[in-house]
Amino acid sequence: MAASRSRPCLLLLPGILCDRRIFRAQSRALRAVADVVIPDTSRIREVRKWLDGLLQRLPRRFGVAGLPRSGLGALELLRLALHCIERLALIGSNAEPASPRAYRRRRYYWCLWRSQGPAALARQVKPTYFQRPTQRRRHSPLVREMALAMSTRAARAQFDWGATRDSVLALWSRFAGPALIVSGVGDQLCPPALQRRLAHANPRAHWDAFARCGHFMPLERPAALNASLRARIATPAQATRDP
């Protein structure tokens, strides 16, 4: 995973029940300006240990962009190795602790996975992923395929991570490198109010809000997301020191 000296390394972290295919458009668009790394999330056993192993395979300095749940993983990387991260993008994510409602939702999802399988869970969550029915119909096969490719152990690890997470707002507020918040105006799962809290906690961050977009920005507004990420890659990154 070593990056070339002339180009930055950008780690793209897929969201819950997603794999590298969620970032297909971003990988194509950004590979001319960065060494793009998209790790395999389908065999995760325990998220914290997986992140520790990931750090050992990454170059000394790198940027991170994460979708929901993986956005929390990106912020956890700040806790583990703040000095290594030179730029950070949170896509439809937040830094809030897990709520009782989130715990109940994740428990329901896990029960549905165990009783009816990943395809049934994919059908259940699709209406909340996309704002427009046309996008939902277009991308439904991919959502189903990614869920089917996820191991049961990895699904459980991701559900547990989302349901028991701590607040990482303080970590986010201390990050001094190029930072990006991306939100969909029509996002039902992570509404703009949560991104507003991110922007307030770290006023250095740039915030892009996409109209006609729900939760799955890499699929719904790929060109707009590509432009936002490219702009952050082009922003000079200063060395970040541990507090």
C-alpha positions in Angstrom: 0.0 0.0 0.0 3.0 2.3 -0.2 2.2 5.6 -1.9 4.4 7.2 -4.5 6.6 10.1 -3.4 5.0 12.5 -5.9 1.4 11.8 -5.1 -0.6 11.6 -1.8 -2.2 8.4 -0.6 -6.0 8.5 -0.1 -7.7 5.8 1.9 -11.4 5.3 1.0 -13.3 3.5 3.7 -16.6 1.8 2.5 -19.6 2.2 4.7 -21.5 -0.5 6.6 -22.3 -3.5 4.4 -20.5 -1.9 1.5 -17.3 -2.9 -0.3 -14.9 -1.3 -2.7 -17.6 -1.1 -5.4 -19.3 1.8 -3.6 -16.2 3.9 -4.5 -16.0 2.8 -8.2 -16.5 6.2 -9.6 -14.2 7.9 -7.1 -11.4 5.4 -7.7 -11.5 6.1 -11.4 -11.7 9.8 -11.0 -9.0 10.3 -8.4 -6.4 7.8 -9.4 -4.7 10.5 -11.6 -4.1 12.7 -8.5 -3.7 10.2 -5.7 -2.7 6.6 -4.8 -6.2 5.4 -3.9 -6.5 2.6 -1.4 -9.8 0.8 -0.7 -9.4 -2.0 1.9 -11.5 -5.2 2.0 -14.2 -4.9 4.7 -15.9 -8.1 4.0 -13.9 -10.2 6.5 -13.6 -7.9 9.4 -13.6 -9.7 12.7 -13.3 -6.8 15.1 -13.2 -3.2 13.9 -10.5 -1.8 16.3 -8.1 -4.6 15.5 -8.8 -4.3 11.8 -7.9 -0.6 11.9 -4.7 -1.4 13.8 -3.7 -3.8 11.0 -4.6 -1.3 8.4 -2.3 1.3 9.9 0.6 -1.1 9.6 0.1 -1.5 5.9 -0.4 2.2 5.1 2.4 4.8 4.3 3.6 7.1 7.0 1.3 9.9 5.8 -2.1 9.5 4.2 -5.5 11.0 3.8 -8.8 9.4 4.7 -12.4 9.6 3.3 -15.1 7.6 5.0 -18.8 6.9 4.6 -21.1 6.5 7.6 -19.8 4.1 10.2 -16.5 4.1 8.2 -16.5 7.8 8.8 -16.4 6.9 12.5 -13.5 4.5 11.6 -11.7 7.4 10.0 -12.1 9.4 13.2 -10.9 6.4 15.2 -7.8 6.5 13.1 -7.3 10.1 14.5 -7.3 8.5 17.9 -4.8 5.9 16.9 -2.4 7.9 14.8 -3.2 11.6 14.5 0.2 12.4 13.2 -0.2 10.1 10.2 -3.4 11.7 8.8 -2.8 14.7 6.6 -6.4 15.3 5.3 -9.8 13.9 6.3 -13.2 13.8 4.6 -16.5 12.7 6.3 -19.2 11.7 3.8 -22.7 11.6 5.2 -21.3 10.8 8.6 -21.2 12.3 12.1 -19.1 12.2 15.3 -22.0 11.6 17.7 -22.1 8.7 20.3 -24.5 5.9 19.7 -28.0 6.6 20.8 -30.6 4.2 22.2 -32.4 4.5 19.0 -29.3 3.6 17.0 -28.8 0.6 19.2 -32.3 -0.7 18.7 -32.0 -0.1 14.9 -28.8 -2.1 14.7 -30.2 -4.9 16.8 -33.2 -5.1 14.5 -30.9 -5.2 11.5 -28.8 -8.0 13.0 -32.0 -10.0 13.8 -33.2 -9.5 10.3 -29.8 -10.6 8.8 -29.9 -13.8 11.0 -33.5 -14.7 10.3 -33.9 -13.8 6.6 -30.4 -13.1 5.3 -28.5 -10.2 3.8 -30.8 -9.8 0.7 -33.8 -9.2 3.0 -31.8 -6.6 5.0 -30.8 -4.9 1.7 -34.4 -4.6 0.7 -35.3 -3.1 4.1 -32.7 -0.4 4.1 -32.8 0.7 0.5 -35.7 3.2 0.9 -33.6 5.1 3.5 -30.4 5.1 1.4 -31.6 7.0 -1.7 -33.7 10.2 -1.9 -35.1 9.6 -5.4 -36.9 6.4 -6.5 -35.0 6.4 -9.8 -31.7 6.2 -8.0 -33.1 3.5 -5.8 -34.1 1.4 -8.7 -30.8 2.0 -10.5 -28.5 1.1 -7.6 -30.6 -1.6 -5.9 -28.7 -4.5 -7.5 -25.4 -3.2 -6.3 -26.7 -2.7 -2.7 -27.9 -6.3 -2.7 -24.7 -7.7 -4.2 -22.5 -5.9 -1.6 -24.6 -7.2 1.3 -24.4 -10.7 -0.1 -20.6 -10.4 -0.4 -20.3 -9.5 3.3 -19.5 -12.3 5.7 -21.8 -12.8 8.7 -18.9 -12.1 11.1 -18.1 -8.8 9.4 -21.7 -7.7 9.4 -22.0 -8.4 13.1 -18.7 -6.5 13.8 -20.0 -3.5 11.8 -23.4 -3.6 13.5 -21.8 -3.7 17.0 -19.4 -0.8 16.1 -22.3 1.4 15.0 -24.4 0.6 18.1 -21.7 1.1 20.8 -19.5 3.9 19.4 -18.3 6.7 21.6 -18.4 10.4 20.7 -15.4 11.5 18.6 -16.4 15.1 18.3 -13.4 16.3 20.4 -11.0 14.5 18.1 -12.6 16.0 15.0 -12.4 19.5 16.5 -8.6 19.2 17.1 -7.8 18.1 13.5 -5.9 20.9 11.8 -5.4 19.5 8.3 -7.6 20.0 5.2 -11.0 18.7 6.3 -14.2 18.1 4.4 -17.8 17.5 5.4 -20.1 16.2 2.7 -23.8 15.8 3.2 -26.9 15.0 1.2 -29.7 17.5 1.7 -32.2 14.6 1.6 -30.3 12.2 3.8 -32.7 10.5 6.2 -30.1 8.5 8.2 -27.6 11.2 8.8 -29.5 14.6 8.3 -27.7 17.9 7.7 -28.2 18.9 11.3 -25.5 16.4 12.3 -23.1 17.8 9.7 -23.9 21.2 11.1 -22.5 20.1 14.4 -19.4 18.8 12.7 -19.0 22.2 11.0 -19.4 24.0 14.3 -16.9 21.8 16.1 -14.3 22.3 13.4 -14.8 25.6 11.7 -11.7 25.0 9.6 -13.5 22.3 7.7 -15.1 22.9 4.3 -18.8 21.8 4.0 -20.4 20.7 0.8 -24.2 19.9 0.9 -25.6 18.2 -2.2 -29.2 18.8 -3.4 -31.2 16.0 -4.8 -29.1 13.5 -2.8 -29.7 11.1 0.1 -27.4 8.9 2.0 -25.3 7.2 -0.7 -23.5 10.2 -2.2 -20.8 8.1 -4.1 -23.7 6.6 -6.2 -26.2 9.5 -6.3 -23.9 12.4 -6.9 -20.5 10.9 -8.0 -19.3 13.8 -10.1 -20.0 16.3 -7.3 -18.3 14.1 -4.7 -15.3 13.6 -7.0 -14.9 17.3 -7.3 -15.1 17.9 -3.6 -12.5 15.2 -2.8 -10.2 16.4 -5.6 -10.2 19.9 -4.1 -9.2 18.6 -0.7 -6.4 16.5 -2.3 -5.1 19.7 -3.9 -5.1 21.6 -0.6 -1.6 21.6 0.9 -1.4 19.5 4.0 0.8 20.6 7.0 2.2 18.2 9.4 -0.2 17.3 12.2 1.1 16.9 15.7 -0.4 14.9 18.6 -2.0 17.1 21.2 
